[in-house]
Amino acid sequence: MTKVKHMKHGSLIVLAAGMLSMSALADEQVNKTIDAAPNGEVEVYNTSGSIEITGWKQDKVEVKGTLGDSVEELIFERDGNHVLIRVEVPNRHWGDIDADLYIKVPEKSSIEVSAVSADIEVNDVLGEQSLESVSGDIETVGVGNDVEAASVSGDVEIKGNNTEGDFEAATVSGDIFFMAVAGSVDAESVSGDIDVVGGRFEDVHFESVNGDQNFAAALINGGDLSAESVNGSVDIEFTEQISARIDIETFNGSIRNCFGPKPERTSKYSPGLELSFEVGDGDSNIDIETLNGSVSICVED
């Protein structure tokens, strides 16, 4: 009896090992390279898995990674200055359609990346970036040009090198974070916080429904800053002295102002507060509105 048991256990181990081996063999390993323009366009599409893109100094696009056993094919082709990388999956998604892609592109490339259920990570790409995921996080580091990033249910994080550009981010249920970018920033979130740390800006625009907004950066003279929130606080701390016309209004929230003037009630029948004043020559325009949220505006000591 003991011998039979040992035989059964051994058979199970062999069977399990075989299944693992078959599973490993089913995934396709990818390692491909194609010549590319030094400042061309690279388009990437992946349904599920992950996408990691890194800029390098070679005039080539390299793709490495793993394709799930139900992936039909990886399209990897060049047409002039345009390189396409596309993971093809069945119309009716079944089985393992995950694809984990590790891509290197010429550092001055412009990239357009689309995903459904995949995280997107970009490093050291200096050209324009358009990044979209339905249910995945987006992170780009070392940017040197315009960036548009949007995720439905994921966070968006953009970190630059203080090079000026137009930076736009949008989420439905995710946080947005900017660090060391400059120029123009536009962020919209339904249910998530918006944070800007560092940088100098001429145009800032925030909108959120349920989430706090925090700005700790500089606004140049002649710039514009607008912030609108339904349920969330707005905290503005300038890292440089400002010259601006400032208008603040809250329906149900306090106003903290380090520049001196005190807010006034909008009506004796409602809790609303408003505050309008000028700092310096009033070169810039600052407009802040909240429904249910406090406002704080200061300059860094």
C-alpha positions as CSV (number, residue, x, y, z in Angstrom):
1,M,0.0,0.0,0.0
2,T,2.8,2.3,0.8
3,K,4.4,1.6,-2.5
4,V,1.2,2.5,-4.4
5,K,1.0,5.8,-2.6
6,H,4.6,6.6,-3.4
7,M,3.9,5.8,-7.1
8,K,0.8,8.0,-7.1
9,H,2.7,10.9,-5.5
10,G,5.5,10.5,-8.0
11,S,3.1,10.5,-10.9
12,L,1.4,13.6,-9.7
13,I,4.8,15.4,-9.4
14,V,5.8,14.3,-13.0
15,L,2.3,15.5,-14.3
16,A,2.6,18.8,-12.5
17,A,6.1,19.4,-13.8
18,G,4.9,18.5,-17.3
19,M,2.1,21.0,-17.1
20,L,4.4,23.8,-15.9
21,S,6.8,23.0,-18.7
22,M,4.0,23.1,-21.3
23,S,2.8,26.5,-19.8
24,A,6.3,27.9,-20.0
25,L,6.7,26.7,-23.6
26,A,3.3,28.2,-24.5
27,D,4.5,31.7,-23.8
28,E,6.5,33.2,-26.7
29,Q,9.7,35.1,-26.1
30,V,10.2,38.2,-28.2
31,N,13.6,39.8,-29.1
32,K,13.4,41.9,-32.3
33,T,15.2,45.0,-33.5
34,I,14.5,47.4,-36.4
35,D,16.3,50.5,-37.7
36,A,14.5,53.8,-36.9
37,A,14.7,57.5,-37.5
38,P,16.5,59.4,-34.7
39,N,13.4,61.6,-34.1
40,G,10.7,59.5,-35.6
41,E,7.4,58.3,-34.3
42,V,6.8,55.0,-32.4
43,E,3.3,53.7,-31.9
44,V,2.6,51.0,-29.4
45,Y,-0.7,49.1,-28.6
46,N,-1.1,46.4,-26.1
47,T,-4.4,45.0,-24.7
48,S,-3.2,43.4,-21.4
49,G,0.0,43.1,-19.5
50,S,2.6,45.8,-19.3
51,I,4.5,48.3,-21.5
52,E,7.9,49.7,-20.5
53,I,9.6,52.1,-22.9
54,T,13.1,53.5,-22.5
55,G,14.9,56.1,-24.6
56,W,18.5,55.3,-25.8
57,K,21.1,56.9,-28.1
58,Q,20.9,54.2,-30.8
59,D,18.8,54.8,-34.0
60,K,17.0,51.5,-33.5
61,V,13.8,50.3,-31.9
62,E,14.2,47.1,-29.9
63,V,11.4,45.0,-28.5
64,K,11.9,42.3,-25.9
65,G,9.3,40.5,-23.8
66,T,6.8,37.7,-23.5
67,L,3.6,37.0,-25.3
68,G,0.8,35.0,-23.8
69,D,-0.2,31.7,-25.5
70,S,-3.5,33.3,-26.9
71,V,-1.8,36.3,-28.5
72,E,-2.2,35.9,-32.3
73,E,0.9,37.9,-33.3
74,L,3.2,40.8,-32.6
75,I,3.2,43.3,-35.4
76,F,6.5,45.1,-35.6
77,E,7.1,47.2,-38.7
78,R,8.5,50.4,-40.0
79,D,7.0,52.8,-42.6
80,G,9.2,55.8,-43.2
81,N,9.7,57.6,-39.9
82,H,6.9,55.6,-38.2
83,V,7.4,52.4,-36.3
84,L,4.4,50.3,-35.2
85,I,4.4,47.8,-32.4
86,R,1.0,46.1,-32.0
87,V,-0.1,43.1,-30.0
88,E,-2.9,41.3,-31.9
89,V,-5.4,39.3,-29.9
90,P,-8.6,37.4,-30.8
91,N,-11.8,39.4,-31.2
92,R,-13.2,37.3,-28.3
93,H,-10.6,37.5,-25.6
94,W,-9.9,34.2,-24.1
95,G,-6.9,32.4,-22.6
96,D,-3.7,34.2,-21.8
97,I,-3.6,37.4,-23.9
98,D,-1.1,39.2,-21.6
99,A,2.0,40.7,-23.3
100,D,4.9,42.2,-21.3
101,L,6.8,44.5,-23.6
102,Y,10.2,46.1,-22.9
103,I,10.9,48.6,-25.7
104,K,13.9,50.8,-26.4
105,V,13.5,53.8,-28.8
106,P,15.7,56.6,-30.0
107,E,15.6,59.1,-27.1
108,K,14.2,61.9,-29.3
109,S,11.3,59.8,-30.6
110,S,7.7,60.9,-30.2
111,I,5.6,58.0,-28.8
112,E,1.9,57.2,-28.9
113,V,1.0,54.4,-26.5
114,S,-2.5,52.8,-26.0
115,A,-3.4,50.0,-23.6
116,V,-6.6,48.5,-22.2
117,S,-5.6,46.6,-19.1
118,A,-1.9,47.3,-18.9
119,D,0.5,49.6,-17.0
120,I,2.6,52.0,-19.0
121,E,6.1,53.1,-17.8
122,V,8.3,55.5,-19.8
123,N,11.9,56.6,-19.1
124,D,14.1,59.2,-20.8
125,V,12.0,59.7,-23.9
126,L,12.5,63.4,-24.9
127,G,10.0,63.7,-27.7
128,E,6.2,64.2,-27.4
129,Q,4.3,61.6,-25.6
130,S,0.6,60.5,-25.8
131,L,-0.1,57.8,-23.2
132,E,-3.5,56.2,-22.6
133,S,-4.7,53.2,-20.5
134,V,-8.2,52.1,-19.5
135,S,-7.3,50.2,-16.3
136,G,-3.6,50.8,-15.7
137,D,-1.2,53.2,-14.1
138,I,0.9,55.5,-16.2
139,E,4.4,56.7,-15.2
140,T,6.8,58.7,-17.3
141,V,10.1,60.0,-16.0
142,G,12.7,62.3,-17.6
143,V,10.4,64.0,-20.0
144,G,11.6,66.8,-22.2
145,N,8.6,67.7,-24.3
146,D,4.8,67.8,-24.4
147,V,3.0,65.0,-22.6
148,E,-0.7,63.9,-22.7
149,A,-1.6,61.1,-20.3
150,A,-5.0,59.6,-19.4
151,S,-6.2,56.7,-17.4
152,V,-9.8,55.7,-16.5
153,S,-8.9,53.6,-13.4
154,G,-5.3,54.3,-12.7
155,D,-2.8,56.8,-11.4
156,V,-0.8,59.2,-13.7
157,E,2.7,60.3,-12.7
158,I,4.8,62.7,-14.8
159,K,8.3,63.7,-13.8
160,G,10.4,66.0,-15.9
161,N,13.7,67.8,-15.9
162,N,12.3,71.4,-15.8
163,T,12.1,71.6,-19.5
164,E,9.1,73.7,-20.6
165,G,6.2,72.0,-22.3
166,D,2.5,71.4,-22.3
167,F,1.5,68.7,-19.8
168,E,-2.0,67.3,-19.6
169,A,-3.3,64.5,-17.4
170,A,-6.8,63.1,-16.8
171,T,-8.2,60.3,-14.7
172,V,-11.6,59.1,-13.6
173,S,-10.6,57.2,-10.5
174,G,-6.9,57.9,-9.9
175,D,-4.4,60.4,-8.6
176,I,-2.3,62.8,-10.7
177,F,1.2,63.8,-9.8
178,F,3.6,66.2,-11.6
179,M,7.2,66.8,-10.5
180,A,9.8,69.1,-12.0
181,V,7.8,70.0,-15.2
182,A,7.4,73.6,-16.4
183,G,5.4,75.7,-18.8
184,S,1.7,74.7,-18.9
185,V,-0.1,72.1,-16.8
186,D,-3.7,70.9,-17.2
187,A,-5.1,68.2,-14.8
188,E,-8.6,66.8,-14.5
189,S,-9.8,64.1,-12.1
190,V,-13.2,62.8,-11.1
191,S,-12.1,60.9,-8.0
192,G,-8.5,61.5,-7.2
193,D,-6.0,64.0,-5.9
194,I,-3.9,66.4,-8.1
195,D,-0.4,67.3,-7.0
196,V,2.2,69.6,-8.6
197,V,5.7,69.8,-7.0
198,G,8.4,72.0,-8.4
199,G,8.7,73.8,-11.7
200,R,7.7,77.3,-13.1
201,F,4.5,77.8,-14.9
202,E,2.7,80.3,-17.1
203,D,-0.6,78.4,-17.3
204,V,-2.1,76.1,-14.6
205,H,-5.6,74.6,-14.8
206,F,-7.1,72.1,-12.3
207,E,-10.5,70.5,-12.1
208,S,-11.7,67.8,-9.8
209,V,-14.9,66.4,-8.3
210,N,-13.8,64.3,-5.4
211,G,-10.1,65.0,-4.6
212,D,-7.7,67.5,-3.2
213,Q,-5.6,69.9,-5.3
214,N,-2.0,70.8,-4.2
215,F,0.3,73.2,-6.0
216,A,3.8,73.8,-4.7
217,A,5.6,75.6,-7.5
218,A,6.2,79.0,-9.2
219,L,3.8,81.1,-11.3
220,I,5.6,83.5,-13.6
221,N,4.5,87.1,-14.0
222,G,1.7,87.3,-16.5
223,G,0.7,83.7,-15.9
224,D,-2.8,82.2,-15.2
225,L,-3.8,79.7,-12.5
226,S,-7.4,78.4,-12.2
227,A,-8.6,75.7,-9.8
228,E,-12.1,74.3,-9.5
229,S,-13.2,71.6,-7.0
230,V,-16.6,70.2,-5.9
231,N,-15.5,68.1,-2.9
232,G,-11.9,68.7,-2.0
233,S,-9.5,71.3,-0.7
234,V,-7.2,73.5,-2.7
235,D,-3.8,74.3,-1.3
236,I,-1.5,76.7,-3.2
237,E,2.0,77.4,-2.0
238,F,4.1,79.5,-4.3
239,T,7.8,78.8,-4.3
240,E,8.6,82.3,-5.6
241,Q,7.1,85.7,-4.9
242,I,4.1,86.6,-7.1
243,S,2.4,89.6,-8.7
244,A,-1.2,88.7,-9.2
245,R,-4.9,89.5,-9.1
246,I,-6.4,86.8,-6.8
247,D,-10.1,85.8,-6.7
248,I,-11.3,83.1,-4.4
249,E,-14.8,81.8,-3.7
250,T,-16.0,78.9,-1.6
251,F,-19.6,77.8,-0.9
252,N,-18.9,75.6,2.1
253,G,-15.2,75.9,3.2
254,S,-12.7,78.2,4.8
255,I,-10.2,80.5,3.1
256,R,-6.7,80.8,4.5
257,N,-4.7,83.7,3.0
258,C,-1.1,84.4,4.0
259,F,-1.0,87.7,2.0
260,G,-3.2,89.6,4.5
261,P,-6.8,90.4,3.4
262,K,-9.6,88.5,5.1
263,P,-12.4,86.8,3.3
264,E,-16.0,88.1,3.5
265,R,-19.3,86.3,3.5
266,T,-21.1,86.2,0.1
267,S,-24.5,86.4,1.9
268,K,-25.8,86.5,5.4
269,Y,-28.0,83.6,4.5
270,S,-25.3,81.2,3.3
271,P,-21.9,79.9,4.5
272,G,-20.1,81.1,1.4
273,L,-16.9,83.1,1.5
274,E,-15.2,85.3,-1.1
275,L,-11.9,87.1,-1.4
276,S,-10.5,89.4,-4.1
277,F,-7.3,91.3,-3.8
278,E,-4.0,92.2,-5.6
279,V,-0.4,91.3,-4.8
280,G,2.2,93.5,-6.3
281,D,1.2,94.9,-9.6
282,G,-1.4,92.2,-10.3
283,D,0.4,90.9,-13.4
284,S,-1.0,87.3,-13.1
285,N,-4.5,86.0,-12.7
286,I,-5.5,83.5,-10.0
287,D,-9.1,82.1,-9.8
288,I,-10.1,79.5,-7.3
289,E,-13.6,78.1,-6.7
290,T,-14.7,75.3,-4.4
291,L,-18.1,73.9,-3.4
292,N,-17.3,71.8,-0.4
293,G,-13.6,72.4,0.4
294,S,-11.2,74.8,2.0
295,V,-8.7,77.0,0.2
296,S,-5.2,77.9,1.3
297,I,-2.9,80.3,-0.6
298,C,0.6,81.3,0.6
299,V,4.1,81.9,-0.5
300,E,6.9,79.6,0.7
301,D,9.0,81.1,3.5
